[in-house]
Amino acid sequence: MSVRAPRSERISSLLVERGLSVPATVAVLSVALLFGVAGFALHSLWGVAIVVLALGIGYVVANAHLDRREVIERCQEDAERAA
C-alpha cells in the first residue's frame, strides 16, 4: 500500500498542475454562447459560434489526452525505479 500512495499523490498533483483546462473550457463555452445568442440578430454569427465551440472542444480533448499520456509515463517511470 505504501507504493500506491506516492503514485496517487503524483497523479493528483499532475492533474492539479494542469488547472488551465477548466477556465479555458468555461471561456470557450462563454464565447460560443455569446456568439450563439448574437446569432439570433445576425445569422452569420452562428457559424462563428460553431467554429469557436469546435476549437474549444478540440483544445479540451487534446489537453485530456496529454494529461493521460503524462500520467502513464510517470507511472511507468515509478515502476522502473521500483524494479
Secondary structure, 3 states (H helix, E strand, C coil): CCCHHHHHHHHHHHHHHCCCHHHHHHHHHHHHHHHHHHCCCCCCHHHHHHHHHHHHHHHHHHHHHHHHHHHHHHHHHHHHHHC
